[in-house]
Amino acid sequence: MSLLEIRHLHKAYGDKTILKDFDLTVEKGDVVVVIGPSGCGKSTFLRCINALEEIQGGEVLIDGEPIRRSAKNISSMRQKVGMVFQSYDLFPHKTILENILLAPLKVQKRNRSEAEAEAMELLERVGLADRRDDFPRQLSGGQKQRVAIVRALIMHPEILLLDEITAALDPEMVREVLDVVMSLAKAGSTMMIVTHEMAFAKAIATRVLFLEKGEIVEESCDAKAFFEHPKTKRAERFLKSFEY
Amino acid sequence: MQSLGIDVLFKGTNFLRLLGGLWVALRISLVSVSVSILLGLAVGVLMTSKNPIIKAFFRVYLEIVRIMPQMVLLFVVFFGSTRVFGWNLAPETSAVIVFSFWGVAEMGDLVRGALISIPRIQYESAEALGMTENQTYLYIILPQTIRRLIPLSINLITRMIKTTSLVIMIGIVEVLKVAQQIIEANRRVSPNAAFGIFAVVFLLYFLLCWPISKLASYLEKRWA
């Protein structure tokens, strides 16, 4: 059984189709990078996977179980999927540590001292242990994104969705966030990444999806080959647009 | 320089009478503010409703409150409604009705503003962590809404306290009226009392509202 299976996913806003008949299977340990021009539906695609979006057709299965927005088990299904967003989405009224601990304590009902020990361990790993009692507004964008990653990780998700997590960052902060993601990939985490950082995509991807107008135009299991010699004209044109 | 007329304050029970008048003003405000906050919270939530009829209804309500001077509302309720409907309204009850009618609308609008100012992503990140709708409201949305709301609603409270001075027009003897009475009674012996006594009234309002607005700016800074 695959970790994530998407069958005939159809997503539309009113008459406007965003995703057409999508199929995808993700196995444990895959790092799937999703690229494509803006408006191609890549963010919507990620949001459908943890049911932040209502879908109009098809299904999303995690460990063979469907995840549905209105289903009773939505909370436990969502815990299998971690997500980090583009904008700094930390809870502004809570300290860094409280941001991280809220879901483990309230959703998973874990023991405080055990969860706190893990939170500190994770913060240590992203180099922010000394900021535990600060508020999000005291952190830089890059630091906030690292905390957001920790907040997702502490739930022990089976798959992590990263939605353009460096798009709103100053260039010099991009690196510190991507380094964290890179180390997660090395440790064998399963991830789906939407990004515009092509060098990073090439380095981290085990699989690449190129999307345009809500369809998978090209799919490759060899990131290096894809980025150097894409098979389709549209992907080639898209990749060219990053060169100077 | 002529006498400031402060001496009148210490004649007989004048100062105590002024304080008594202040208490009347404060009592009307406290009751109206409590009603406004409680009902305003509910009205604010309703104002964010997507239902067009509910939305239009509260829109009209808010506009009426904003357009009508409070004094006109006081006259309509106290002099007008009592005649037309034949009911018996005490002046203080009329005042509470008018100030609550006003406060609920303004408070509701503040609540609505605070609620819609919470970015969508806050709901979504809570959801993505597996929180239920109730948990999301309890731990994420409400605490942020209340933080935004407290400084704003405190400003509304001070405005309501100040505006209670209008109730003098429907015959309520509150601090301003008491001041006038004291000044009238001492017209011959201390013609300058108008300055001294009204200055004291100013000071009393100041002492009442200043700590409240200080508190507002403190909370605003702390929770910004």
Interface residues (C-beta under 8 A of the other chain):
Chain A: N50 L52 S75 S76 R78 Q79 V81 G82 M83 F85 S87 D89 L90 F91 P92 H93 L102 A103 K106 V107 Q108 A148 R151 A152 M155
Chain B: P119 I121 Q122 E124 S125 A126 E127 A128 L129 G130 M131 T132 Q135 Y139 I140 P143 Q144 R147 W223
